[in-house]
Amino acid sequence: MTAVPHDLWRPASGCGEECLPAAGEVPTVPVARRVLRLAAATGMLLAGLGVAAVLPALPARERQALTRGWARTTARAFGVRLVIKGRLPRRRALLVANHVSWLDILAVLAVAPARLVAKREVRNWPVLGLLAAAGGTVFVDRSRPRALPATVRRLADTLRAGRSVAVFPEGTTWCAGDDAVTCRPGGGFRPAMFQAAIDSGSPVVPLRLVYRCEAIGSTTTAAAFLGADTLLRSVARVVAARDLVVTVTIAAALHPARDADRRLLARAAESAVHLLPAASGAAGGMRPTPGGMRHPICPWPRWLVPRGATVGRCGFLPDHVVPPGLRRWDG
């Protein structure tokens, strides 16, 4: 993948070769096992073309089960174990996730068999591009911003029809390292696709994807697809890695009102995904609670705050990622 200069419609990260693991940093499996993984993964990708062909003829429940099973098995064929934490709402939703790797697609499909949104270039990827097209992926041409409203309307129609949609609103991959401030794509979560959730009355569900190497007990960028990296090189790194795990954490759903601001909604979802301040310079006054305690005023409209969420001057976070110093929002 080739990084491009940052502009409004073609976001780019600051990641480069230095963000990828150094030689010997991630334990590897023997060459024979890598070949077996690659053969198994290729077989699963080809089988996915058949899966995509039969999905329209299946009832909804069987269609979802088949998609989840295929995605999980394909990830396992690459040597990647999936861990899912949390539960999705029963109804259709706009799923939004951070973007690290091409493996993110399998991770999201293992959580929910959603209709994906991807950049146009994905259509030209070997095998994966054919599979994405067969699965009904909506391809976005980032060089034609005037086509964006039509894409948003198409996604809103998909949500109204009862099918979930999955988006990577950062618009590009990045390493997502704890100290990689300069690597973050400029502009954060792009708000355009969030309008589809507002127009269709659908919840927004933030997903946090984290890759770990269990062999060394820490996060890793072995699966990342960054900078001038090529797809084949990235695949080779994945099949070589030992004990690679991707964890998908499902955050609390956001329920926007019909007159919600898509920019605020995008910023709130980004806060839930990356655990970052929800807004710089947010209002920080105090207000009394019924029990006499005081806590910071929540900087978000009430329709953005999930029940049971925790808030502070930096915004709200779901219960399982509450840092010290924040209090529960009971207002």
C-alpha positions in Angstrom: 0.0 0.0 0.0 1.3 3.4 -0.9 0.8 6.3 1.5 -0.6 9.5 0.0 -0.3 13.1 1.1 -3.0 14.1 3.6 -6.1 15.8 2.2 -9.7 15.9 3.1 -10.8 13.0 0.9 -7.7 10.8 0.9 -6.6 10.5 4.5 -3.1 9.1 5.2 -1.3 8.0 8.3 2.2 8.8 9.4 3.2 5.2 9.6 6.2 3.8 7.8 8.7 0.9 8.0 9.6 1.9 11.5 6.1 1.0 12.8 6.5 -2.6 11.6 8.2 -5.3 13.8 11.9 -5.5 13.6 13.5 -8.8 12.4 13.2 -11.4 15.2 10.9 -9.3 17.3 7.9 -11.6 16.7 8.4 -15.3 17.1 7.8 -17.3 13.9 6.6 -20.7 12.9 8.6 -23.2 10.7 8.5 -22.6 7.0 6.5 -25.8 6.4 3.7 -24.5 8.7 3.7 -21.2 6.9 3.1 -23.0 3.6 0.3 -25.0 5.1 -1.3 -21.9 6.4 -1.1 -20.1 3.1 -2.6 -23.1 1.3 -5.4 -23.4 3.8 -6.1 -19.6 3.7 -6.2 -19.7 -0.1 -8.7 -22.5 0.0 -10.9 -20.6 2.4 -10.8 -17.5 0.3 -11.8 -19.4 -2.8 -14.5 -21.1 -0.8 -15.7 -17.7 0.1 -16.6 -17.0 -3.5 -19.1 -19.9 -3.3 -20.3 -18.7 0.1 -21.0 -15.3 -1.3 -23.0 -16.9 -4.2 -25.3 -18.9 -2.0 -25.8 -16.3 0.8 -28.7 -14.5 -1.0 -30.7 -17.7 -1.1 -30.4 -18.4 2.6 -32.7 -17.2 5.5 -31.2 -14.4 7.6 -30.2 -16.6 10.5 -28.4 -19.2 8.4 -26.8 -16.4 6.3 -25.4 -14.8 9.4 -24.1 -18.1 10.9 -22.4 -19.1 7.6 -20.7 -15.7 7.3 -19.5 -15.7 10.8 -18.2 -19.3 10.5 -16.4 -18.6 7.2 -14.7 -15.4 8.6 -13.6 -17.1 11.8 -12.3 -20.2 10.0 -10.5 -18.1 7.3 -8.7 -16.1 10.0 -7.7 -19.3 11.7 -6.3 -20.6 8.4 -4.0 -17.6 8.3 -2.9 -18.5 11.8 -4.9 -15.8 13.6 -7.2 -16.5 16.6 -10.2 -14.3 17.1 -11.4 -13.2 20.6 -14.7 -11.3 20.8 -15.6 -9.3 23.9 -19.1 -7.8 24.4 -22.4 -8.3 22.5 -24.0 -6.5 19.7 -27.5 -5.0 19.8 -30.1 -7.3 18.3 -31.1 -4.8 15.7 -29.2 -3.6 12.6 -26.5 -1.1 13.3 -23.7 0.9 11.8 -20.5 -0.7 13.0 -17.4 1.5 13.1 -13.9 0.2 13.9 -10.3 1.4 13.9 -8.3 0.2 10.9 -5.0 -1.7 11.2 -5.0 -4.5 8.7 -6.7 -6.3 5.9 -7.5 -8.8 8.6 -9.9 -6.3 10.1 -12.5 -7.3 7.5 -12.5 -10.9 8.7 -12.6 -9.8 12.4 -15.6 -7.6 11.8 -17.5 -10.2 9.7 -16.9 -12.7 12.6 -18.7 -10.3 14.9 -21.5 -9.4 12.5 -22.2 -10.3 8.8 -22.4 -6.7 7.8 -22.2 -5.1 4.4 -18.8 -3.6 4.2 -17.6 -0.2 2.9 -14.1 -0.1 1.3 -11.9 2.0 -0.8 -12.1 1.4 -4.6 -8.6 0.0 -4.7 -9.7 -3.1 -2.7 -11.6 -4.3 -5.7 -8.3 -4.9 -7.5 -6.7 -7.1 -4.7 -6.1 -10.7 -5.8 -8.9 -13.0 -4.6 -9.9 -10.6 -1.8 -11.2 -8.1 -4.3 -13.4 -10.6 -6.0 -14.7 -11.9 -2.7 -15.5 -8.3 -1.5 -17.4 -7.6 -4.7 -19.3 -10.9 -4.5 -20.2 -10.1 -0.9 -21.9 -6.8 -1.8 -19.1 -4.5 -0.6 -19.8 -0.8 -1.3 -16.7 0.6 -2.9 -15.9 4.3 -2.4 -13.9 6.3 -4.9 -12.1 8.8 -2.8 -11.1 10.8 -5.9 -14.8 11.6 -6.5 -16.1 13.4 -3.3 -19.3 14.5 -5.2 -20.4 10.8 -5.2 -20.3 10.6 -1.4 -23.9 11.7 -0.8 -25.2 9.0 -3.1 -23.1 6.4 -1.2 -24.5 7.7 2.2 -28.0 7.3 0.9 -27.3 3.8 -0.3 -26.0 2.8 3.1 -29.0 4.4 4.8 -31.3 2.3 2.6 -29.3 -0.8 3.5 -29.7 -0.1 7.2 -33.5 0.6 6.8 -33.7 -2.8 5.1 -32.5 -4.4 8.3 -28.9 -5.2 7.4 -25.9 -3.9 9.3 -23.2 -1.9 7.7 -19.5 -1.9 8.7 -17.2 1.1 8.1 -13.6 2.0 8.9 -14.1 5.7 9.3 -10.4 6.6 9.7 -10.2 6.0 5.9 -6.8 4.3 6.1 -4.8 1.9 8.1 -2.3 2.8 10.8 -0.3 1.1 13.6 -2.5 2.3 16.5 0.5 2.2 18.8 0.1 3.6 22.3 2.7 6.3 21.7 2.1 6.7 18.0 0.6 10.2 18.1 2.2 11.3 14.9 0.9 8.2 13.1 -2.8 8.9 13.6 -4.6 9.7 10.3 -5.3 13.4 10.1 -8.9 14.4 10.9 -9.8 11.3 12.9 -13.1 9.5 12.1 -14.6 10.9 9.0 -18.2 11.9 9.8 -19.9 11.4 6.4 -20.9 7.7 6.9 -22.4 8.5 10.3 -25.1 10.4 8.5 -26.5 7.1 7.3 -27.1 6.0 10.9 -28.9 9.3 11.7 -31.0 9.2 8.6 -32.1 5.6 9.1 -32.5 5.8 12.9 -29.8 3.1 13.5 -27.5 2.7 16.5 -23.8 3.2 16.0 -21.6 0.4 17.6 -17.9 1.2 18.0 -15.5 -1.8 17.7 -12.0 -1.7 19.0 -9.5 -4.1 17.2 -6.3 -5.0 18.9 -3.6 -7.4 17.6 -1.4 -9.3 20.1 1.3 -11.8 19.9 0.6 -14.2 22.8 4.1 -15.7 22.4 5.6 -12.5 23.8 2.5 -11.3 25.7 2.2 -7.9 24.1 0.5 -6.0 21.2 2.1 -6.2 17.8 2.0 -4.6 14.4 2.8 -7.9 12.7 -0.6 -7.8 11.1 -0.5 -4.2 10.2 -0.7 -3.0 6.5 1.2 0.3 6.5 3.0 2.8 4.3 4.7 1.3 1.3 3.9 -2.2 2.5 2.5 -4.6 -0.1 -0.4 -7.0 0.4 1.7 -10.0 -0.3 4.4 -8.9 2.1 1.8 -8.3 4.8 0.2 -11.8 4.2 3.7 -13.4 4.5 4.3 -11.6 7.8 0.9 -12.8 9.2 1.3 -16.5 8.2 4.8 -16.5 9.7 3.8 -15.1 13.1 3.3 -17.4 16.1 0.3 -17.1 18.3 -1.2 -14.0 16.7 -4.5 -13.0 18.3 -7.0 -10.2 17.3 -9.4 -9.1 20.0 -12.6 -7.3 19.0 -14.1 -5.3 21.8 -17.7 -4.2 21.3 -18.4 -0.9 23.0 -21.7 0.5 24.2 -24.1 1.5 21.3 -24.7 5.1 20.5 -28.3 6.0 19.6 -28.4 9.3 17.6 -31.6 11.4 17.3 -32.9 12.4 14.0 -31.4 15.9 14.3 -28.0 14.6 15.6 -24.8 16.2 14.5 -22.8 13.6 12.5 -19.5 15.3 13.5 -20.2 15.0 17.2 -21.4 11.4 16.7 -18.2 10.6 14.8 -16.0 12.1 17.6 -17.9 10.2 20.3 -17.5 6.9 18.4 -13.8 7.7 18.0 -13.5 8.3 21.7 -15.0 5.0 22.5 -12.7 3.2 20.0 -9.4 4.8 20.9 -10.1 5.8 24.5 -9.0 9.4 23.7 -10.4 12.7 24.9 -13.8 13.1 23.2 -13.2 16.8 22.5 -10.4 19.3 23.2 -11.5 22.1 25.4 -14.8 20.5 26.3 -17.0 22.3 28.8 -15.9 21.3 32.3 -18.3 22.9 34.8 -19.9 21.0 37.7 -23.5 20.1 38.3 -25.1 18.5 41.3 -26.5 15.0 41.2 -29.6 13.8 43.1 -27.4 12.2 45.7 -25.5 15.4 46.4 -22.3 14.3 44.7 -20.8 16.5 42.0 -19.2 15.4 38.7 -18.1 17.1 35.5 -20.8 18.1 33.0 -21.0 15.7 30.2 -19.8 17.5 27.1 -22.1 15.4 24.8 -25.8 15.7 24.2 -27.9 13.2 26.2 -28.7 11.2 23.1 -25.0 10.4 22.7 -24.5 9.0 26.2 -25.2 5.3 26.5 -27.0 4.2 29.7 -24.4 3.2 32.3 -21.6 4.9 30.5 -18.9 6.7 32.3 -18.0 10.3 31.6 -15.6 13.0 32.5 -14.1 16.1 30.9 -12.8 13.8 28.2 -16.2 12.4 27.3 -17.7 9.0 27.9 -16.3 5.5 27.9 -17.9 2.1 28.2 -17.7 0.4 31.6 -15.0 -2.1 30.7 -12.5 0.6 29.8 -13.0 3.1 32.7 -9.8 4.8 33.6 -9.2 6.3 37.1 -10.7 9.6 37.9 -13.9 9.3 35.9 -17.4 9.0 37.4 -20.6 7.4 36.3 -23.1 9.6 34.4 -26.4 9.5 36.3 -27.8 12.8 35.0 
